[in-house]
């Protein structure tokens, strides 16, 4: 850990030589946690906690509130494969290295039971709220492994939504996790929840108490969350012939027991890696204030035009 801090400090000093006043990476504290990293430009702020799995705990723009509640944590799946315990990969101390004015690489410890090491590269655009999140898992073991990337981002969203696949493998076009840990399965024939509304080709989660995780075989390549005038969008690649081994789902949403936090979860396909091989999965994020009045789930479809506009504004490629 001491070695990681030295690398971080030296990297920050080097980076400071090339930063301007409006765009920079700097050391900071966040909620009593020292040795955090802040990436900021003229409008947007991101905070990362290397000591807690390289978690991204703050994302805001234009002096707005932090959209995250718990933050973005990268994990491996599929959940239904019941992997060996691997807390160091999603919550252990990561080594942080500044790569450029607004780019940070975060590297996990190697994990013997899974044979995995995770590397994240977080890059904030020079202008605006665009973020590129590059995720790479590497087989650091001695035998073949097979996992997927699993992004678990806990937000303050009151509504989360995504497009349903018109050619879905599920009769209902979406699915719901049923059963208990160890026996989970996804029901895509008769899912039902008072927390889920289907409207204009969208699945929308609405405020309320805990619901079972809901999911779908989304092909549009985006998920979004909304709260009190703020819209958060994730874009990611979808692979037509990929092995989406978590019940056939490429997107999932989970809400905590109090109904106050919404977890937005895109997944990559499950891939086989030989020793020394790596697999990368890249997301693009955007955050913006929206003027459309959103009072109930009936208003959520109004936000689709903003989602598409943000895709043009934050146009770094994420497609395969």
C-alpha positions in Angstrom: 0.0 0.0 0.0 2.9 2.4 0.8 4.4 1.7 -2.6 1.0 2.5 -4.3 0.8 5.8 -2.5 4.3 6.8 -3.7 3.4 6.0 -7.3 0.2 8.1 -6.9 2.0 11.1 -5.4 4.8 11.1 -8.0 2.3 10.8 -10.8 0.3 13.7 -9.5 3.4 15.9 -9.4 4.3 15.0 -13.0 0.7 15.6 -14.2 0.5 18.9 -12.5 3.2 20.2 -14.9 0.9 19.8 -17.9 -2.5 20.7 -16.4 -4.2 24.0 -16.9 -6.4 25.7 -14.3 -9.7 24.5 -15.8 -8.8 20.8 -16.3 -6.9 18.8 -13.7 -6.4 15.7 -11.6 -5.6 16.4 -8.0 -5.5 14.6 -4.6 -8.4 15.2 -2.3 -10.4 13.8 0.6 -14.0 12.5 0.3 -16.2 11.7 3.2 -13.3 11.2 5.6 -11.5 9.1 3.1 -8.0 10.4 2.3 -5.9 9.7 -0.8 -8.8 10.2 -3.2 -8.5 11.5 -6.7 -10.5 14.3 -8.2 -10.9 14.8 -12.0 -12.4 18.1 -12.9 -12.8 20.4 -15.8 -14.7 23.7 -16.1 -18.1 22.1 -15.6 -17.7 18.5 -14.3 -16.3 16.8 -11.2 -15.4 13.1 -10.6 -14.0 11.6 -7.4 -12.3 8.2 -7.2 -11.3 6.2 -4.1 -8.4 4.0 -5.1 -8.4 2.3 -1.6 -12.0 1.1 -2.1 -11.8 -0.9 -5.3 -11.0 2.2 -7.4 -14.7 3.1 -6.9 -16.0 6.3 -8.6 -18.0 7.9 -5.8 -18.9 11.3 -7.2 -20.1 12.5 -10.6 -21.6 15.9 -11.0 -21.7 18.8 -13.5 -22.8 22.4 -13.7 -22.9 22.8 -9.9 -25.5 20.1 -9.6 -25.7 17.3 -7.0 -23.7 14.2 -6.9 -25.7 11.7 -9.0 -24.0 8.7 -7.4 -25.1 7.0 -4.1 -22.4 4.5 -3.4 -20.9 5.0 -6.8 -19.6 2.9 -9.8 -17.8 -0.3 -9.0 -16.6 -2.7 -11.6 -16.9 -6.4 -10.9 -16.8 -9.7 -12.7 -19.7 -12.1 -13.3 -21.9 -13.7 -14.3 -23.8 -13.6 -11.0 -25.6 -16.8 -11.9 -22.2 -18.6 -12.0 -21.7 -18.1 -8.2 -18.0 -17.1 -8.5 -15.5 -17.7 -5.7 -15.4 -14.9 -3.2 -13.4 -12.1 -4.8 -13.8 -9.0 -2.6 -10.2 -7.7 -3.4 -11.3 -7.2 -7.1 -14.3 -4.9 -6.3 -13.4 -3.5 -2.9 -9.7 -3.9 -2.3 -7.0 -1.3 -2.6 -6.2 -0.4 -6.2 -2.9 1.1 -7.4 -3.6 4.5 -9.1 -1.5 6.1 -11.8 -2.3 9.4 -13.5 -1.9 8.9 -17.3 -2.6 12.5 -18.4 -4.4 15.7 -17.6 -7.8 14.0 -17.0 -7.0 10.3 -17.1 -6.3 7.8 -14.4 -5.5 4.1 -14.5 -6.6 1.9 -11.5 -5.1 -1.6 -11.1 -6.5 -4.2 -8.8 -4.4 -6.8 -6.9 -4.1 -10.1 -8.6 -6.7 -12.6 -7.3 -5.6 -16.2 -7.1 -9.0 -17.9 -6.7 -10.4 -16.3 -9.9 -7.1 -15.8 -11.7 -8.2 -12.2 -12.5 -6.6 -8.8 -12.4 -8.8 -5.8 -13.2 -7.6 -2.5 -14.8 -9.8 0.5 -15.2 -9.0 3.7 -17.1 -11.2 6.7 -16.2 -10.9 9.7 -18.6 -12.9 12.9 -18.3 -13.4 14.9 -21.4 -11.6 18.3 -21.5 -15.0 20.0 -21.9 -18.4 18.9 -20.7 -19.5 15.9 -18.7 -18.4 13.1 -21.1 -16.5 10.2 -19.4 -14.8 7.2 -20.9 -14.6 4.2 -18.6 -12.3 1.5 -20.0 -12.4 -1.9 -18.2 -10.0 -4.7 -18.8 -9.8 -8.1 -17.1 -6.6 -10.1 -17.5 -6.1 -13.8 -16.9 -3.1 -13.8 -14.5 -3.6 -17.5 -13.5 -2.3 -20.7 -15.0 -5.6 -22.1 -16.5 -8.4 -20.9 -18.8 -11.0 -18.7 -17.2 -14.5 -17.5 -18.3 -16.1 -14.3 -16.9 -17.9 -11.2 -18.0 -17.5 -7.5 -17.0 -20.2 -6.5 -14.6 -20.6 -2.7 -14.0 -22.6 -2.1 -10.7 -23.3 1.7 -10.4 -25.4 2.7 -7.5 -27.1 6.0 -8.2 -29.7 8.4 -6.7 -32.0 7.9 -9.6 -35.7 7.8 -8.9 -36.3 6.3 -12.4 -34.1 4.1 -14.5 -34.9 3.1 -18.0 -33.7 1.4 -21.2 -35.1 0.4 -24.6 -36.7 -3.1 -24.9 -35.5 -5.4 -27.7 -38.2 -5.8 -30.3 -36.8 -9.2 -31.2 -36.2 -10.2 -27.6 -35.4 -13.8 -26.6 -37.9 -13.3 -23.8 -41.7 -13.6 -24.4 -42.2 -10.6 -22.1 -39.2 -8.7 -23.7 -37.8 -8.4 -20.2 -37.0 -10.7 -17.3 -37.0 -10.7 -13.5 -34.7 -12.5 -11.1 -36.5 -15.0 -9.0 -35.4 -17.4 -6.2 -32.7 -17.1 -3.6 -29.0 -16.8 -3.7 -27.7 -20.1 -5.0 -30.9 -20.8 -6.9 -31.4 -17.5 -8.8 -33.1 -17.7 -12.3 -34.5 -15.1 -14.7 -38.2 -15.4 -15.6 -38.7 -13.8 -19.0 -42.2 -15.3 -19.5 -44.3 -13.8 -16.7 -42.3 -11.2 -14.9 -44.3 -8.7 -12.9 -43.6 -5.9 -10.5 -45.4 -2.7 -9.3 -42.0 -1.1 -9.6 -41.8 -1.7 -13.4 -43.7 0.1 -16.1 -43.6 -0.6 -19.8 -44.2 2.4 -22.0 -43.4 3.4 -25.6 -40.9 0.5 -25.9 -39.1 1.4 -22.6 -38.8 -0.5 -19.4 -39.0 2.1 -16.6 -38.4 1.5 -12.9 -40.5 3.8 -10.7 -40.1 4.9 -7.0 -41.0 2.4 -4.3 -39.7 -0.2 -2.0 -37.3 -3.0 -2.9 -38.0 -5.0 -6.0 -36.3 -8.1 -7.5 -33.6 -7.3 -10.0 -35.1 -6.7 -13.5 -33.2 -7.2 -16.7 -33.4 -7.5 -20.5 -31.5 -8.5 -23.6 -31.0 -4.8 -24.6 -29.5 -4.2 -28.0 -29.7 -0.4 -28.1 -26.5 -0.1 -26.0 -27.6 2.5 -23.5 -29.2 2.7 -20.0 -30.2 5.9 -18.2 -31.2 7.2 -14.8 -33.2 10.3 -13.9 -33.6 12.4 -10.7 -35.0 15.9 -10.2 -34.0 17.4 -13.5 -30.8 15.4 -14.0 -30.2 12.7 -16.6 -27.4 10.2 -16.5 -26.7 8.0 -19.5 -24.4 5.0 -20.0 -23.5 3.8 -23.4 -21.7 0.5 -24.1 -21.2 -2.1 -26.9 -23.6 -4.9 -27.4 -22.5 -8.0 -29.3 -25.1 -9.8 -31.3 -23.5 -13.2 -30.9 -22.1 -12.7 -27.4 -22.6 -15.2 -24.6 -24.7 -13.1 -22.2 -24.6 -15.8 -19.5 -26.4 -14.0 -16.7 -29.8 -15.2 -17.8 -29.3 -13.9 -21.3 -29.3 -10.3 -20.1 -27.1 -7.4 -21.2 -28.6 -4.9 -18.8 -29.9 -5.2 -15.2 -31.4 -2.8 -12.6 -31.6 -3.4 -8.9 -33.2 -1.2 -6.2 -32.2 -1.3 -2.5 -34.6 -2.3 0.3 -35.5 1.3 1.1 -36.2 2.1 -2.5 -33.8 5.0 -2.3 -30.9 3.8 -4.5 -31.0 2.5 -8.0 -28.2 0.3 -9.4 -27.7 0.6 -13.1 -25.8 -2.5 -14.5 -24.6 -3.1 -18.0 -22.8 -6.4 -18.7 -20.4 -7.6 -21.3 -20.6 -11.1 -22.8 -18.9 -13.9 -20.9 -15.5 -14.6 -22.6 -12.9 -17.4 -22.3 -9.4 -16.2 -21.6 -6.2 -18.3 -21.7 -3.4 -17.4 -19.3 -2.0 -13.9 -20.2 -5.0 -13.0 -22.3 -7.1 -9.9 -21.6 -10.6 -8.7 -22.5 -11.7 -5.0 -22.7 -15.1 -3.4 -22.4 -15.5 0.4 -22.8 -18.4 2.6 -21.6 -19.2 6.3 -22.3 -21.1 8.4 -19.8 -22.9 11.7 -19.9 -24.7 13.8 -17.3 -26.9 16.8 -18.0 -29.7 19.0 -16.7 -32.9 18.6 -18.6 -35.7 21.1 -18.9 -38.5 18.6 -19.7 -41.0 18.4 -16.8 -40.8 14.9 -15.5 -43.5 14.2 -12.9 -44.4 10.5 -13.4 -43.2 7.5 -15.4 -45.5 8.7 -18.2 -43.1 11.6 -18.8 -39.9 9.5 -19.1 -40.2 8.9 -22.8 -39.7 12.6 -23.3 -36.1 12.0 -22.2 -35.2 9.7 -25.1 -34.5 12.7 -27.4 -32.0 13.9 -24.8 -30.4 10.5 -24.6 -29.9 10.5 -28.3 -28.5 14.1 -28.3 -26.1 13.1 -25.6 -24.9 10.2 -27.8 -24.0 12.7 -30.5 -22.3 15.1 -28.1 -20.3 12.4 -26.4 -19.4 10.6 -29.6 -16.3 8.6 -28.7 -17.0 5.1 -30.1 -18.1 2.3 -27.8 -19.5 -0.1 -30.5 -17.7 -3.3 -31.4 
